[in-house]
Amino acid sequence: LKFAKNTLAKQLGNYRPGQYIFLNVPAVSMFEWHPFSLTSSVYADHDEVAVRVLGNFTRSLSSAAVAAVEQRKQLYVRADGPYGQVPLDATRHASAVFVCGGIGVTPVIGFLRTLFDVDSVTESYAELGPETSWNTTPRADPAAIFQHVHVIWTVQKEEQFDWFADVFRACRWQTQQYPILPHLHVSVHVTKPKNSSKLALPMVAGRPKYQPALDQALELVNGAPTFVFACGPASMVTNVWDECVLQQARGRDITFHREIFEF
């Protein structure tokens, strides 16, 4: 869903990556308000949320949206927000590790669209060439503080990567056009692939192993301050949290932030 930004919040500079918004859809209910993570860039002219049909409200919302399209009408929504603040500081943290599961990737998409200014991309990415690697070239300025962005996304089926494949490709395009942008690392872990031998990068079969992933992220910045963001099922978030605690006990400078998506 796309809708107009909160004009006052935009003028006051209140938009930040990783925020959420409450939505009311009168065609579904006059009184129900539900939170959704913003997938749009801070710099976009509109707000955007991605809705996965998982319950009664989202099912009714999907039906109302389809009906509006078929009738060539706009779907009226009311928005309250944005809310929340994720403590990622690009002037302090040398790298960011985004760990997400399923639809928990939505706040991460807002981060990526903002960090890599995806909305400015108009090319078709035809010049990217074969997707033989999703580890982009190093920054032109290695002394700059914010150097690496890691995305570790777990999904059940390979088709789920298509939800935001265009965003990841646009980020990859941007890093090749503007080397000053952070070095991008993407891995999409498919737990129930149809055929694991036919998965194309950045997809790999199986669940991620968080200890070596965090070890690698910290090694790339020589142990400099690292931000870890986990969003998804409670069990996944807890596993990442536990690993961050172990890393902190070893003297690693990690800032951990979590959000839990349970349905």
N, C-alpha and C positions, 0 to 999 in steps of 0.2 A: 504494500500500500504506500502511495506517495501522497503527501498533503503539505500545505503551506507551513513554513516554520513559524514559531512563536515570534512575532515581530519584535516585541519588547525584549525578550530574552536574547535575540540575535543582536539587537542594538547595544545591549548591555554586555555582550561578550560572554554570556552564561553557558554557551554550548561547549561541551568537552567530549572527547572520544570516550566511548564506553558507557554513555548515559542511557537511561530508559525513559519512557513516556507512558502515561496512562491514556488509553483510548476508549471512547464510547461511540458505539455505532447505533444510532436511533432505529435503523431498520431491523436491528437484532433485539435491542432492549434500550429503553429510555434511561434505565437506572444502573446498568452494569458497566463498570469501568475495569479494564484489564491492563496490566503492565506489559510493555514490549520493549525490547532493546532496540535502540536506533542503529540501523545499518548504514545510514547516510553519513557523508563527510560533514565535519564541522563547517566547512566552507560552502557546502551545497546551498542552493536557493530553496530547497525543500527538505522536509523530513521524510524518512523512509523506514518502514519496518518490514520484516519478512515473517510471514505467518505460516506455521505448519499445522495442518489439521490433526489435532490430537484429542480434543474434547468437545463438549456440546457447544461452547461459545465459538470456538474457531471453526467448527463445522457449520454453524449458522452463518458466521461471517463469510466463509467461503461461498456458501449458497447465495448470500446477498450480493457478493461481488460478481459472481457469474451472472446473476439476474440483471444487475446493472449494466454489465457489458452487453448482454444480449439485447437489452432495451435501449442501448446507446445513451445511458444516463450516468451521471456521476453519483458515486456512493458518498453520502454525507457522513463525515466523522467529526467528533469533537476530541480535542487533544488537551491534555494537562501535563505540563512539564516544559523542559526536561528536568530530570532529577538525577542525583548521584554524582560521585566524583571518584574516579580511579586514580590512585596516587602515583601514576607514572610521570617521572620528571626527566625529560630529555636532556636537561642540563646536569643531571646527577648520575643517571643510569647509563652505563656503557652498552647494555643490551637489554632486550625485552624478549621473554619467552612466553608465548601464548599457547596454553594447553586447553583444548576444548573437545567436547563430545557432542555429536549430533547437532541439534539446533542451538546448542550452546556456543556455536561459532558466531552467532549474530553480533554480539558486541565487538568481537574481534574484527569483523568486517568493517565496522565503523572506524576502528583504529586504523586499519590498513588503508581505507579510502582517504583518511585524513593524513596519515604519515607520508603516503606516497602520492598524494594529490591526484587520485585516480580520475576524478571528474574532468581533469584537463586533457585526458587522453582521448583523441579522436581517431587514431589510426586503427587499422584492423589487425595489428600485431603480426602481419604477414612476414615481416622481416626478422622475426624472432628465430626462425629456423627450427630444426628438430628439437623436441623437448627431451634432450639427453641428460640434462641436469637442471635441478631447480635450486642449486646453490649459485647465486649470482656473483659477478666479479667484485673484488674488494673495492672499498671506497677510494676515491681519489685523494681524500684528505684523512689519513689514518689517525691524525691527532684530534679530530673532532670527537666529542664525547659520545654521542649516540651512534654506535657503529653497527650493531647487528640486531635483526629481528628474526625470531624463530617462531614458526607456526607448526604445532603438532595437533592435528585434527583427527579424531577417531570417528568413523562412521561404520554402519553395518554393511551397506551396499555401495558399489562403485558409482551408481547413478546419483548418489547424494552429493558427490563432488561437483556435479553439474549445477547445483544450487548457486554456487558462487565461483565457478571456474573462470568466468569472465573477469571477476575482480582480481583473482590471483594472477591471471595472465597480464592484466593491466599493470599490476604492481611490478611484475617481472619486466615488462616493457619499460616502465619508468626507470628502474634501476639501470637498465642498459643505456637509456638516453641521458640520464643524469647521474653519473658515478658518485656525486656527493651524497646521494641518498644512502640510507643504511643498507648493509649487506643483507640479503633476504634468503632465508632457509625455510623451505616448505616440505612437510611430509604429511601425507594423508593416509592413515592406517585403516584398512578395510578388514573388518573382523569376519564377515561372511561373504567373501567374493564368489562370483559364479565360477571363475577360473583364475586362480592366483597367478598362473603363468602368463596371462594376457593383460595384466594390469600395467597401465602406462604411467610413467612418472608425472606427478609426484606421488602417485598411489603405490602403497606397498601392502602386502598381506600381513595380517596379525596385529596384535596390540602393541603399543609403544612401550619401551622400557625407559622409565623416567630418570633413573640414576645416570646411565651413560649419556642421555640427552642433555641433562643439566651439567654433567661434567664437561661435555663438549662445548656447551654455551659459555661456561665460565673460563675454560681454557682459551677460547678464542679472544677473550678480553683480558687475559692474564689475571683473572680473579677480581677484576674491577666490579663495582656495584652493578647488580643485575636485578631486573624486575621480572617477577613471575606472576602471570595471571592465569587462573584456572576457572573454567566455566563449563558446567555440564552436570551429569549425575553425581549425587553425593559421594558414591564410592570412588569415582574417578578423582574428584576434588580432594577427598581425604588422602588418597594415595600420593597425589602431587604435594599436598601439604606436608605429609610425613617426610617425604624426600627432601623438601626444603628445610625442614627442621634439622634433619641429619646433616645437610650441607652447612647450615648455620652453626651447628655444633662443631664442625671442622674449621670454623673461622671464616666461612665464606660470607660475603656481604650480599645478602638476598633480601629483597622486599617482596613479600607474598601478599597477593590479594585474591579473593575467591568470590565466586557467585555460583549458586546452585540452581539448576533447572531440573525439577522433578515433575513428572506428569503421570 
